[in-house]
Amino acid sequence: MEATVKRWTRAAAALLCSQSFLRGQVHSCYARIINVRTPAGRLLSLQEDGYLQSPLSLILDYDIEALTATLSPLPDRPVTLYLRHTGAEEWNGHLDPLPSLPARIWSQIADALTSWILTHVPERGLAPLLRTQEDCRVALPPLCRRVSPLLTPLLQSREGSTDSLLHLAHNLIGLGPGLTPSGDDLLLGLLAVLQISGRREMLFPAPAQQAFLHRVKTQTTDLSAEFLRCALEGNFAEPLAFFIRSLIPGDPSWPSRAKALAAVGHSSGVDTLVGIVTGCRLLKISNE
């Protein structure tokens, strides 16, 4: 079976090392996306036109529905897909750190994004958590009630310690329903902020990363584990990377980027936005 690669993430291109085939097993098929697990254990997403929805994603010039019909009945049988990728557009989803920003900038970003979320998607996913910042008497949905006390130790730690971050991560990983649970999506947004701020390696040194990845491997879904693993490598899907890059002060495109990210999944994009707010508040506190 052959397919032409139209676009792919730089991380996916590097993983395939420019080879002319993708070999692995079909892991899952949903919403015009086929996830293939490689022999090395990485999960690559094959999709049609649109945003690159995974840090390891390939957009194919191929009818994904037809491909799904061919592959989905054979989840345990190895698949080899020959790829024509000469001239394929390579998109870089790696977030390079910005110059150090003062606490007031992170505070302004957190406030503006909180206002946008509570105006446009106030009841979706973990968004109700943000209402408690203004009124602690707000009644929260069950999942938000579980998450709320987990955020308090992190946001009360002026140093933004590795221990408090790991405590949050270990309790959020795998929390909530879906292919990418809400707790994982929140962590993804938080990690994206730490990455672009240059604080990820400081707060997630090698031993902490190993503890984090072990918990990810055993406690959440395969797809979500791949997203979080890529986040520790600094690589993110297109809607999230576009939005994070638009947070540079003065960029007027951020509301439209926020809308595109909020549209991802049932609540995944919104939960990621809540994680971004959390990351900005953490940086605001630790930079004061």
Buried (B, 14 or more C-beta within 10 A) or exposed (E): EEBBBBBBBBBBBEBBEEEEEBBBBBBBBEEBBBBBBBEEEBBBBBBBEEBBBBBBBBBBEBEBEEBBEBBEEEEEEEBEBEBEBEEBEBBEBBBEBBEEBEEEBBBBBBBBBBEBBBEBBEEBBBBBBBBBBEEEEEEBBEBBEBBBEBBEBBBEBEEBBBEBBBBBBBBBBBBBEBBBBBBBBBBBBBBBBBBBBBBBBEBBEEEBBEBBBEBBBEBBBBBBBBBBBBBBEBBBBBBBBBBBBBBBEEEEEBBEBBBBBBEBBBBBBBBBBBBBBBBBBBBBBBBE
